[in-house]
Amino acid sequence: MMTDQTSITVSRTIDAPAKDIFEVLSNPERHHELDGSGFIVSDSKTDRITGTGQVFTMNMDGEHMGGEYQTDNHVTGYDDGKLLAWQTAPAGTEPPGWEWVWELEPEGADATRVVHTYSWDKVDAQTAQKIGLPLVSEQQLEDTLNRLAAAVSGG
């Protein structure tokens, strides 16, 4: 399937304060709970995300990489309680340019609009085609939002 599309964005309102949602998102140890793609196995002993420039490493598993592998995730956007973004790279390499962005918009005291974007607009077309981007579908991103809602409500 050929497409000029370079990002997928999904959103939903979650019945929780933005700070509670951010608490889950900024903790890489919990990312495997949220992953609708099924690629994330576990966190590789990473501290909580507290600012841009940090790198957190994840243990992954996916047929597109021939099984188990690790990724280094370079934090590119951070605004406490509002924004979290990172670019993913195979461990030990510079990010090729795809990015995960989480934006939180409070809707009253106990609800938050969560906008989740998977973007590969910084990846050259040849690389994108070689890798087979997007590796994650809109349905999997929707599932990630549903898992996030469950993770937050589950305490």
CORTA-V68823 format. One record per residue. RES is the residue in one letter. PHI is phi in whole degrees, -180 to 180 (999 if undefined). OMEGA is omega as a letter, one per 30 degrees, with the letter a starting at -180 (999 if undefined). Layout:
# CORTA-V68823
res->(RES RES)
phi->(PHI PHI)
omega->(OMEGA OMEGA)
This chain:
# CORTA-V68823
res->(M M T D Q T S I T V S R T I D A P A K D I F E V L S N P E R H H E L D G S G F I V S D S K T D R I T G T G Q V F T M N M D G E H M G G E Y Q T D N H V T G Y D D G K L L A W Q T A P A G T E P P G W E W V W E L E P E G A D A T R V V H T Y S W D K V D A Q T A Q K I G L P L V S E Q Q L E D T L N R L A A A V S G G)
phi->(999 -96 -152 -90 -64 -126 -161 -128 -126 -127 -152 -162 -93 -112 -80 -163 -65 -55 -64 -70 -68 -62 -57 -72 -65 -85 -112 -56 -60 -99 -63 -63 -68 -95 -74 -74 -85 81 -81 -79 -93 -166 -86 -100 53 -105 -75 -58 -76 -128 177 -69 92 -71 -127 -121 -108 -120 -89 -126 -152 -162 -61 -64 -114 76 119 -76 -159 -123 -123 -101 -112 -94 -71 -110 -148 -152 -143 -47 81 -127 -145 -145 -146 -150 -107 -101 -141 -55 -49 86 -122 -79 -61 -71 128 -84 -140 -113 -126 -118 -123 -115 -124 -59 -124 81 -74 -123 -144 -140 -83 -109 -112 -120 -120 -113 -124 -130 -70 -91 -93 -68 -58 -64 -64 -59 -70 -62 -74 90 -67 -80 -82 -123 -90 -58 -61 -67 -68 -59 -62 -60 -62 -64 -67 -62 -59 -67 -65 -71 -71 -79 80)
omega->(l l l a l l l l l l l l l a l l a a l l l l l a a l a l a a l l a a l a a a a l a l l l a l l l a l l l l l l a l l a l a a a l l l a l l l l a a a a l l l a l a a l l l l a l l a l l l a l l l a l a l l a l a l a a a l a l a l a a l a l a l a l a a l a a a a a l f l a a l l l l l l l l l l l l l a a a l l 999)
